């Protein structure tokens, strides 16, 4: 069976009940199908559930190679299809590891990953990425270094031994609300439940 014939089950996005329409914070997770991105998604789902936040799995495509200059709507794109497949498998694996997942959405964008996450960060209280590197030492410029420069304290990098970065992940700061301000402790509105 070819790769194009095999299809991972695509998890359906879970959203909060429309009757409880409360603006909640958003945690954006970079998902590329790697073990590191699955680990980041698991951490983000657990963290968001504990704070009553929503999660968005964001996959930038193509996974390898340059960004398309123009995507033709309605036409099949193998790179986009592969990105959706990688995202679906990674999110399914992460959901299997989390008992009570919060509301989540799936998004696939044609962009370079740093650009896509920087744009998504404008509405996020936290951006989460995975890394296979346990050390945070010096070396060649890595994707996580580029993300740290672009996102600053909004970024949490989940490595093999857990999260690093963002005061909120360490429990030292409250997450920002949708407007980008930091609410006083206890000022977050009630969490919305999944449908």
C-alpha positions in Angstrom: 0.0 0.0 0.0 1.5 3.4 -1.0 1.9 6.3 1.4 -0.9 8.1 -0.5 -3.3 5.2 0.1 -2.5 4.9 3.9 -4.2 7.6 5.9 -3.9 8.2 9.6 -7.2 8.9 11.3 -7.5 12.7 11.5 -8.6 13.7 15.0 -11.6 16.0 14.9 -11.0 19.4 16.5 -12.8 19.7 19.8 -14.2 23.1 20.6 -16.0 24.5 23.7 -19.8 24.6 23.9 -21.2 27.6 22.2 -23.4 28.4 25.1 -20.4 29.1 27.3 -18.8 31.5 24.9 -16.0 32.9 27.0 -12.8 34.2 25.4 -10.0 31.9 26.7 -6.3 31.9 26.3 -4.8 30.0 23.5 -1.7 27.7 23.6 -0.2 27.3 20.2 1.9 24.1 19.7 4.4 23.5 16.8 3.6 20.0 15.4 5.7 18.4 12.7 5.1 14.8 13.4 8.4 14.3 15.3 8.7 12.7 18.7 9.7 16.1 20.0 6.5 17.6 18.7 4.4 14.8 20.2 6.1 15.4 23.5 5.4 19.2 23.2 1.7 18.5 22.3 1.3 16.2 25.4 2.8 18.9 27.6 0.7 21.6 26.1 -2.5 19.6 26.4 -1.8 18.8 30.1 -0.8 22.4 30.9 -3.7 24.0 29.0 -6.2 21.6 30.8 -4.8 22.6 34.2 -5.4 26.3 33.4 -8.6 26.0 31.3 -6.9 27.1 28.1 -7.5 26.1 24.5 -4.8 24.4 22.3 -4.0 24.9 18.7 -1.8 22.4 16.9 0.0 24.4 14.2 1.9 22.7 11.4 3.8 24.7 8.8 4.3 23.1 5.4 6.1 22.1 3.4 7.8 20.1 6.2 11.0 20.2 4.1 12.0 22.7 1.4 11.0 26.2 0.5 7.5 27.7 1.1 5.3 27.8 -2.0 4.9 31.2 -3.5 1.3 30.6 -4.4 -1.0 27.8 -3.4 -3.8 27.1 -5.9 -7.1 26.7 -4.0 -8.9 23.4 -4.8 -5.8 21.7 -6.2 -4.2 18.7 -4.5 -0.9 19.5 -2.9 1.2 16.6 -1.8 3.3 18.7 0.7 0.1 20.0 2.3 -1.4 16.5 2.4 1.8 15.1 4.0 1.8 17.9 6.6 -1.8 17.2 7.5 -1.0 13.5 7.8 2.0 14.2 10.1 -0.1 16.5 12.2 -3.0 14.0 12.5 -0.7 11.2 13.6 1.2 13.4 16.1 -2.0 14.8 17.6 -3.6 11.4 17.8 -0.5 10.0 19.7 -0.6 13.0 22.1 -4.3 12.7 22.8 -3.8 9.0 23.6 -1.4 10.1 26.3 -3.6 12.7 27.9 -6.6 11.7 30.0 -8.7 14.8 29.9 -7.6 16.9 26.9 -8.9 20.5 26.7 -10.5 22.1 23.6 -8.2 22.0 20.6 -8.0 23.1 17.0 -5.8 22.0 14.1 -4.2 24.4 11.6 -1.9 23.8 8.7 -0.2 26.8 7.1 2.0 27.3 4.1 4.8 29.2 5.8 8.3 28.9 7.4 7.8 27.6 10.9 9.3 30.7 12.7 7.1 33.0 10.7 4.0 30.9 11.3 4.5 30.7 15.0 5.4 34.4 15.3 2.0 35.3 13.6 0.2 32.8 15.7 1.8 34.3 18.9 -0.2 37.5 18.4 -3.3 35.8 19.8 -1.6 33.2 22.0 -0.7 33.2 25.7 1.9 30.6 25.2 3.8 29.0 22.3 5.2 25.5 22.7 7.8 23.7 20.6 9.6 20.4 21.1 13.3 19.8 21.0 15.4 16.6 21.0 18.3 18.4 22.5 18.7 18.2 26.3 21.3 20.9 26.5 20.7 24.5 26.1 24.4 25.4 25.5 26.0 27.2 22.6 26.3 25.8 19.1 25.1 26.5 15.6 21.9 28.5 15.3 19.1 26.0 15.8 15.4 26.4 15.2 14.7 26.7 19.0 17.3 29.5 19.1 15.5 31.3 16.3 12.1 30.8 18.0 13.5 32.2 21.3 14.7 35.3 19.5 11.4 35.8 17.8 9.0 34.8 20.6 10.9 35.7 23.8 9.2 34.8 27.0 6.1 33.4 25.2 8.0 30.3 24.2 8.3 27.1 26.1 10.6 24.4 24.6 9.8 20.9 25.8 13.0 18.8 25.7 13.6 15.2 26.6 13.6 16.1 30.3 10.6 18.5 30.3 9.8 22.2 29.6 12.2 25.1 29.6 11.4 28.8 29.2 8.4 31.0 29.8 7.8 32.0 33.5 4.4 30.5 33.3 5.7 27.0 32.6 8.0 27.3 35.7 5.0 28.6 37.7 6.5 32.1 38.2 4.1 34.1 36.1 0.5 34.1 35.0 -0.3 33.6 31.3 -1.2 36.5 29.2 -4.9 37.0 28.2 -6.0 37.2 24.6 -5.2 40.9 24.5 -1.6 40.2 25.6 -1.8 41.6 29.1 -1.0 39.6 32.2 -4.1 39.2 34.4 -3.7 39.4 38.1 -3.6 36.0 39.8 -7.1 34.5 40.0 -8.5 36.8 37.3 -8.8 34.2 34.5 -12.4 33.5 33.6 -13.9 30.0 34.0 -12.6 27.4 31.6 -14.9 26.2 28.8 -15.4 22.4 28.6 -15.1 20.3 25.4 -18.2 19.4 23.5 
